[in-house]
Amino acid sequence: MARTRLYRNGVMEAEDFPVSEVSDHLRDPSAVVWLDMCAPDEEDLAQISEELGLHELAVEGALAHRQRPKLDVYDSHMFLSVYAGAFDQETGSLDVAEASAFITENVLVTVRKTEGFVIDEVVRRWDSSSSLARHGVAFLLHGLLDYVVDSHFDAVEAMDEQVEALEGTLFEDRPIGSAEQRRTFEMRKSLALLRRIVMPMREVVNTLLRRHVDSGDEAMLPYFQDVYDHVLRVTEWTESLRDLVANIREAHLTMQSNRLNLIMKRVTGWAAIIAVPTMITGFYGQNLPFPGFERPWGFWVSTFLIVLVSALLYRSFRRRDWL
């Protein structure tokens, strides 16, 4: 189902009216219309495209999946593609929801691929800052971008907590288990995905800032600047977390290698100690006469040598921290 809103002179006058009435409201230059569609087909977009004169490439972009976050500028409108993100702390995966928008002088059309893009949260932001509604489409666009960037901020903040938990595992006495390794791998994948949807947002918001400066409409400029600052913070935070996760992964591998070397060193030390009685008993096990053969003192001499040499080797290995 499509959702609609009508603003006139900064005041919301109607909501959830039929899509067929959109063209009637567009005749009024003081009216600003918002139209939202979830998972529309070509026929649904064809009607809006004809009404607003949308470029065919923009329409194709709204129907395509996995578009890169971008802002395309055409003669009569702009096309926006963005992603909202939500981090699942249980699985360590990042869920993304794609949405597109057609931006004209007095119309904002949002096209969501799935219900995962929570448009109710965008509407809540519009209602909480209704005093800015007099700025028309710029006000609607700011609410949309603010929701998207805040979702990125919430995701990277949750990831930061997970990375801190992974850092804590580096100093535990127990070996690194498969659960920590799997979580580290999932975090790397999630941060790589977050980076792909966050990095292009700098260009998107920066383009909007330049257009507002060039047009002389600077009333909404501080609000878009605030969104841009959040984009920069998320970008820098994401990059730092990627470095931390990479360092944690390298530390896991290094610690496993060191632990394996320590185990091998201890096993080798004990093997050297065990080799002493094996050598002595093997020598006295020859089927030949030897000093102490068939004499009680021969047994005690061999036993004394086993204990003495084993004790000397153990003390030497302990001094070198091999055992």
N, C-alpha and C positions, 0 to 999 in steps of 0.2 A: 504494500500500500504506500502511496505517496503522501508526504507531509508537506503542508504549505503554511506560509505566514505572509501577512501583508502589513507593512509599516507605511505610515503616511505622516510626514512632518515630524518624524521622531517618535511616533506613538504607534503601538501595535493595534491595528483595528480588526483584523480577522485572522483566524487560524483554522487549518485543516479544511479549507474550502476546496471544491473540486478543481482538478487540474485544468479543466476546460475553461475556467474563469480567469486563468492567469493572463491570457491575452487581453481580456477586458481591462484588467488593472494596469497593464503596461501602457495603455493610452494616456494615463495620468503621469506627467513627468515628476510629480512629487511623491509617487508611490515607489516603494522598494519591496520586491517580492523574493521570498525564499522558497525553493522547491527542493524537496529531498526524495530520492528514489533509491530503493535497495534492490540490487541485482536485477536491473532492467534488461530487457532484450532490445534488439535493433529497432523493432517497431515502436517501442516506448520512446527511445531516444530520437527516432526520426521525426516524431511530432514536435518535440522540443527544439530540435535542430532547425526545422523549417520555420518555427515561430521566432527564434532568436537569431537565425542566420549563422549558425555555428559552422566552423570549418570542418570539413570531412576528416581531416587528420586528428582533430581534437575528439571527434565522436569515436573514431577508431581507438584512440587512446583510452577513452572511458570504458570501452567494451573489452579491451585487452587486459590481460593479467600480468602481474609482476612488472609493471612499469617502474622505471627509475623515478624517484622523487624529483619533480621538475616544475618549472613554470614557463609555459610557452605563451608568447605574446602574438596575437593576431590583430587584424585591423579593427575589428569591432568587439573583441573579447579576449580574455585570457583563459588558458587551460592549466589547471593545477592538479598535480598528482602527489599524494602524500600517504604516509603509513603511520598508524598508531601502534604502539607496542605495549605488551603486558608480559611481565616476567613471572614464570611459574616457579616458585621457590621449592616446590616438591621435586620436580623433575629437572630443574635447571635450564629449561628451554624458554625461548622467547617466542611468544605468539604475536604475529603482526596482522593487522587488518588494513586493507587497502581502500582508499577512497579517492575520488576525483571531484573536481569542481569546475564549472563554467562560470566565469566572472564577467559580467557586463556592467554597464553604467548603473543600472537599477535592478539587476537580477543576479541572484546567486543560486546556482543549481548544483546541489551535491549529489554525487552518485557513489553509493557504497557497494562494495562487492559482497559483503556479508554483514550480518548483524553484530559481528565482533567489533565493528567501528561504532561505538556507543554515541549515537547522535543526541540522545537525551542529555548527555553531559555537555555537549555543545550548546544545546538549548538552555540549560541551566546557567551557563556562563552569560549568554545573552540576557537572560532575565535578571541576573545579579548586577549587570552593568547597563541597565536600560537607559540610563541618562546619556549614553553614547550613541543611542539609536539614531539620533539626528544626523549622524555622519554616514548613514546609508549603508551601501555595500561594504565599505571599508570596515564598518563596525561588525558586520556579519563575518567578514573574512578574518578579522582579528580573533574573534571567538573561536573560529574553526582552527586556526593555526595555534592559538594558545592551548587548546585541548590536545592537539597533536604533540606539541613540544613538551607539555607537561607529562604526557604519557611516556615520552622518552626519558624525562627526568626521573619519574617514578621507577622506571625499569632499571636505569643505571644505578639509582640509589639502592634498590634491592640487590642488584648484582654486587655492589660494593660490600654489602653485609656478607654475601656468600664468599667473596674473595677473602675477607677478614677471617672467616671460619676456616677456609683452606690454609691460610697462613698459619693458623694455630696448630694445624696438624703437622707442620714441619718440625715442631719442637717436642712432639710426643715421643715417649720411649718405644712405643709399639711400632712395628713396621707399617709403612704406607700400604693400606689395603686397596682392593680393587674398587671399592665404593668411592674413595677419595680420587683415584685416578679417573674413574668414569665421570665424576662431577667436574673435575678439572677440564676434561675434554669437552663436556657439554657447555661449560662456561666459555671456553674458547670459541665454540661454534656460535653461541648466543651473542657474544661480544662482536664477532665478525659480522653477524647479521645486523646487529644494532648499528654498527659503524656504517653499513651500506645504506641504511635509511636515515641516518643522522647527518652524515657528511654533506649530502647535496642540499640539505635544508638551509645551510648558510647562504648558498647562492640564491635559493628561492626567496628567502626573507630579505636579503640584500637587494635583489631586483625590485621588490615591492617598495623598499625604502627609497631607492633612487627614483622610482616613478612618482612617489608622493612628493618628493622634493622638486622634481621637474614640473609637476602639475601645479605647484603652489599650494596644494592642500596639505598643510602641515599640522592640522588639528590631531590626527591620529598617529602622527609620526612618533611621539614618545612611546605609545603603546606598542607599535611595531618594533621600535628600538629595544623595548623590554623583552619582546619575544626573541629578537636577535641575540641579546645578551644571554638568554637562557640556552639558545642553540649553541653558542660558543662554549658555555659551561659544560653542556652535555657532551659536546665533541671532545673537549679537553679531558673530561672525566673518563670518557670511553677509551681514549687513547692511553691514558695512564693505567686503566684497569687491564687493557690488553697487554701492556708491558708487564704488569704485576703477575698476571696469569701465566705468561710465558716464563717469567722468572721462577714462579712456583713449580711449573712443570719441569724446568731444568733442575731445580733444587731437588724435586722428587727423584729424578733419574740419578743425580749425583749422590744423594743419600742412599739409594738402593745399591749403587755401585760401591760406595764406601762400606756399606754393611756387608755386601758380598765379599769384599776384600778382607774385612775383619774376620768373617767366618772362615774364609779360606786360610787366613793366617793362623787362626786358632786350631783348625783341623790339622794344618801342616805341623804345628808345634806338638800337638798330641801324637801325631803319627811318628814324629822324630823320637819322642820319648818311648813310645811303644816299640820302636825299632830296636832299642837297646836290649831289652830282655829277649827279643826275638833273635838278635844276633848272638848273644851269649849262649842261650839255650841251644841254638842251632850249632854253635861251635862244639859244645859239650855233647851234642847228639851224634857226633861222628862215630862211625863204627871202627875206631882206632884207639889204641891206648894213648892217653894224654895225662899231663900232670894232675894228680888227684883221682886218677881212674880207679874205681872201686874202693875209694877211700872217703870216709865221712867228711874230712876237711875240704875235699874237692867240691862237695855240695855247698858247704858254707861259704867257700870263696866265691863261687858263681853267684850265689844269692846276694852276698855282700856287694859284688860288682854291679849287679842289676839295680839294687837300691841306691847305691852311691851315684852311679852315672845318671840314673833317672832323676835323682834329686838335684844333681848339678845342672842338668838340662832344664829342669822345671824352673830352678832359680834364675838361670840365665834368660829364659824366655820371659819370665815375669818381669825381670829388670828392663827388658826391651819392650815391654807391653805387648807381647805376642799372645799372652794367655790372660 
